[in-house]
């Protein structure tokens, strides 16, 4: 007896079963939530390391490469992107969607600790990491310029007045200040 024999011998039951499956499919399709821009939080971590005065080649070989070797061993890592520039290494790790970001952060910290012995001893401080969401793109970029006020005063204004006030606005996730003049004391 074949699998199709009961369906052939009972054509009315087979037709009703087919109609029921079709109706369930239509009902499921109509209730399926669809969004043009679905909210998806990609588990992403960005690691930043500074080595002042080093050129991009030195950063890539002495800082970025040892860290990449350690990060490559982390489970559920889907993509790794790195950028080495003057005095700065940035590595972005993106994990599978089902990966818990807090567990991934612990694995990243362990990998940073494991790579510590291979990193240059001249690093001012160890690599730092932050959990980020690539969907959180900036919605406001504000540039300060003036013909009458010095760059130092503009930097102070941005640090002490503009940044704190923007951080207090409801819904603001992060405020950063780029550029400007920062005081430096050399001993």
N, C-alpha and C positions, 0 to 999 in steps of 0.2 A: 504494500500500500504506500503510495507516494504522499508527500506533504500536501500536494494540491488536490488530492482526491476528495476530502471533505468539503472543500470550497466549490468544487465542480458539481458535486451531488446536491448541494444546497444553494442554489443561485440567489434566492431571496435573502437569506441570512448573510451571504457574501455581499450583496448590494447594500444592505442596511449597515453592515460593518464598514464598508467603504465610505458611505455617506457620513457615518459617525466620525470616522477619522478625518474626513474633509471638513466637517463642521468644527471639530476640535482645533484643526489647523488654522481655520479662518478666525476663530475666537482668540486663539493664542497670538496670531499676527496682529489683530486689532488691539489687544491689550499690551503689546510689546512697547515698552517705553523707548522713545527715540529722541535724541537731543542733538542739535547741530553742533554744540560745543560741550561734550560731556566732561564732567569734573573727574579727572584722573590724576591722582597724586603718585607720581613716579618716585620710588625710593631712590633719592640721589644724595650723594655726599661729595663735598668739595674740600680738598686738602690744599692748604697754602703753606709754602715754605719760603722764607726769605734768606738770602745770602748776599748782603750788600756788597756792591763792587764787582760781582762776578758777571762774566758775559754769558750769553745764552748757551753756548757750547759747554762751558764749565757747569752751569746749572743743570743742563740735560744729562751730562755724564756723572756728576758727583751727587746730585740730589734727586732728580726725576727718575733716572733709571733704577737705582736701588729701591726706591719706593714702589715703582711699578712692578718690580719683581715680587715684592711682598704682597701687593694688592692683587696681583694676578692669581694668587692662591686662595682668595676669599671665595667661598661657595656662593652660588646664585648671582655672580657678577655678570651682567649682560654686556655692558660696554664700559670702556675706560678711555678717556680723552685727556691728554696732557698738553700743557703749553709752558715752554721755558722762555723767559725773557730776561732782560737785564736785572739781576738781583732777585728774581722771583720765579718760583715754580708753582703752577696750579694744575692739580690733577682732579678730574671730575669722574666719579664712579657712579654708574647707574645700575641698579639691581633689578631682578625680576619683580614683577608687580606683586607677587604673593610673598615677597620677603619683608619681614618686619624691619623697619628703619632703625629701631633702637638696637636690635641684635646686630644689624649690619654696622652700626656705629661702634659697637663693642669690638667687632672683628677688625674694623679699620684702626681703632686704637691699639689693638694687639699687633697689627701689622706695622704700625708706626714704631711701636716699642721694639719689635724684632729687627727693624731696619736701622735702629738707632746706632748700632755699632759700625755700620757701613757709611753713615752720613759724616760729612766734614765736622770736625770739632769746632770750627770757627762759626757755626750757626749761632746767631744771637739768641735764639730760643727754638725749641723743638717745633716740628710741623704741627699746624693746627687744622682742625676739620670743622665743618659746619654742615648740618642737614639743610638741604635747599630743595625747592620745588621749581623745576624749570618753567612751569606754567605761570609762576609769579614774575611776570615781566614788569619793568618799571612803567608807571603811567605818567610820571612827571619827572622831567629833567630840567633843573633850574640852573642857569648860568649867571654868575655875578661879574659884572664889569663896571669900571668907573674911570673917568678921566681925572677926578679930583681926589678920590680916596685911594690910599696905597693898597697894594695887594695883601700886605700883612693885615691891615685893618679889615679888608674884605674877608680874609680867612677867619679872623677872630669873630666877625659878625656871623659867618656861616656856622662856626663851631658853637658859639654861645647863645645865639638867638634863633636862627632859622632851623637848625637841626633839632633842638629840643621841642620847638613848637610843632614841627611836622611830625615828630614821633608821638605827640599827644593826640593827634587826630585819630578818631575811631576808624579801625579797619586798616591802618598803616602797619605793614609788617616789618619794614626795614628802611632806615634812612642812612645813606652813606654820603660822605663828602670826598670828592676826588679832586686832586690838584691842590692848589693853594700853597701857602708858605707856612711851614712849621718851624718853630725855633729849634736850633740845635746848639748844644754846648759840647765842645771838644776839649778834652783834658789831655 
